[in-house]
Amino acid sequence: MLKDKIKFFFNQTIHHEVIVALLFFLIIPSIAFGFWLGYKSVEGLSNQITSLSKNVDEIEFKLASTTIEIAENINKTQLSLSEAISKEKEDTNQKFSNFENEVGTISGTVTSLEKLSKTDPELLQKYSKVFFLNEHFSPARLAQIPEQYNYFEKRNYQFYDKAWPYLQNMLNKAKSENVELYVYSAFRSFDTQEALKSQYAITYGSGTANQFSADQGYSEHQLGTTVDLITTGIDGTLSGFDETNAYSWLLQNAHKFGFVLSYPENNDYYMYEPWHWRFVGVKLATYLKNNNKHFYDLDQREIDEYLISIFD
């Protein structure tokens, strides 16, 4: 009986060990397989993470590249826009400048025309033996020459009002340099010239008078811008004036005040008159002086170009 129990127990024990062994051999592979599956899953996830990380890096790189490209494009666009604005501004300024120049030119032309309209065209005409000044012509305004500038006391001399300041400045400048210059004759009307010529004709004869005195209508004195000058030391006559310091001073300085010698030696109109000086404006007088020319040497059209600046 005991033997049977022992045998039974032994059989049961063996059976139990077999079961345990079977279970062991079944569970271990399952666990191992589970671990393997887990490993594979982790490996797969790791690979996915690595792949995703690469994708993220690529996306970040592309994003960075795109950002740089966009920034460059923005800079280029801004630069192009800035250049376009600058060019447009430059073009606009140029157009405005051109417009201003055109307006200035038009304004200058209008001003010039206005000046010309107020300037007597007769003032630069060539009046002598062959050029006639209308008997009714008289300067628009005449200024009375103060007595201190006259050679003869209590004589009334007149000069074109706009030209008088130039004559006055010349006489004052000469005096400041110890050169005595005085007015011997100035404006003479048509009638006064006629009477004077008649007197000379009676005194000297018509032939002689014609050599130094113009007929009425042909005298520059009628313009009001011509003056006969004299100095002291020649007994109150014009003879010998060209041998004086006063005449030498005039030759060197008269042009600075707008005066020229109308009838130099060997001229085609009258005898040499070193005392006879005509106001033609500083610009024309200076041109004649610098080019060693005389008023009557120029063509009238060339002279007329200086009319607008005669009182400048």
Residue pairs with C-beta under 8 A, 6 or more apart in sequence:
112 308
115 308
116 307
116 308
119 307
119 308
119 310
119 311
120 139
120 140
121 304
121 307
122 133
122 137
122 223
123 160
123 223
123 225
123 280
123 307
123 310
124 280
124 281
124 284
124 303
124 304
124 306
124 307
124 310
125 131
125 133
125 300
126 295
126 296
126 300
126 303
127 133
127 214
127 218
127 219
127 220
127 222
127 223
128 214
128 218
128 220
128 269
128 270
128 296
129 214
129 215
129 218
129 269
129 270
130 269
131 218
132 217
132 218
133 190
133 217
133 218
133 219
133 222
133 223
134 217
135 190
135 216
135 217
136 190
137 190
137 222
138 189
138 222
138 224
139 160
139 161
139 187
139 223
139 224
139 225
140 161
141 160
141 161
141 162
142 158
142 159
142 160
142 161
142 187
142 224
143 158
143 159
143 160
143 161
143 164
144 156
144 157
144 158
145 157
145 158
145 159
145 164
145 167
145 183
145 186
147 153
147 154
149 157
149 168
149 171
149 182
149 183
150 157
150 182
150 183
151 182
151 183
151 184
151 230
151 236
152 184
157 183
157 185
157 186
157 187
158 186
158 187
158 224
159 167
159 186
159 187
159 224
159 225
159 227
160 187
160 223
160 224
160 225
160 279
162 311
163 224
163 225
163 258
163 279
163 311
166 257
166 258
166 259
166 279
166 282
167 183
167 227
167 257
167 259
167 279
169 257
170 181
170 253
170 254
170 256
170 257
170 259
171 181
171 182
171 183
173 253
173 257
174 180
174 181
174 246
174 249
174 253
175 181
177 249
179 231
179 245
179 246
179 249
180 231
180 232
180 233
180 246
181 229
181 230
181 231
181 246
181 249
181 250
182 229
182 230
182 231
182 232
183 227
183 228
183 229
183 230
184 227
184 228
184 229
184 230
184 238
184 275
185 221
185 227
185 228
186 221
186 224
186 226
186 227
186 228
187 221
187 222
187 223
187 224
188 196
188 219
188 221
188 222
189 222
190 216
190 217
190 222
191 216
193 214
193 215
193 216
193 217
193 219
193 221
193 222
194 215
194 216
196 213
197 209
197 213
197 214
197 215
197 216
200 208
200 209
200 212
200 213
201 209
203 209
211 270
211 271
212 270
212 271
212 273
214 220
214 221
214 270
216 222
219 226
220 226
220 262
220 276
220 278
223 278
225 278
225 279
225 280
226 262
226 276
226 277
226 278
226 279
227 277
227 278
227 279
228 238
228 273
228 275
228 276
228 277
229 241
229 246
229 250
229 275
229 277
230 236
230 238
230 241
230 246
230 275
231 241
231 244
231 245
231 246
231 247
233 244
234 240
234 241
234 244
238 273
238 275
241 247
241 274
241 275
242 272
242 274
247 274
247 275
250 259
250 261
250 277
251 261
254 260
254 261
254 277
254 285
255 282
255 285
255 286
255 288
255 289
256 282
256 285
256 286
257 282
257 285
258 279
258 280
258 281
258 282
258 284
258 285
258 310
259 277
259 278
259 279
259 280
259 285
260 277
260 278
260 280
260 284
260 285
260 288
260 289
260 294
260 295
261 273
261 274
261 276
261 277
261 294
262 273
262 276
262 277
262 278
262 294
262 295
262 296
263 269
263 270
263 271
263 272
263 273
263 276
264 272
264 294
265 272
266 272
267 294
267 296
268 296
269 296
278 295
280 288
280 295
280 303
280 306
280 310
281 306
281 309
281 310
281 311
281 312
282 312
283 306
283 309
283 310
283 312
284 295
284 303
284 306
284 309
284 310
287 293
287 306
288 294
288 295
288 298
295 303
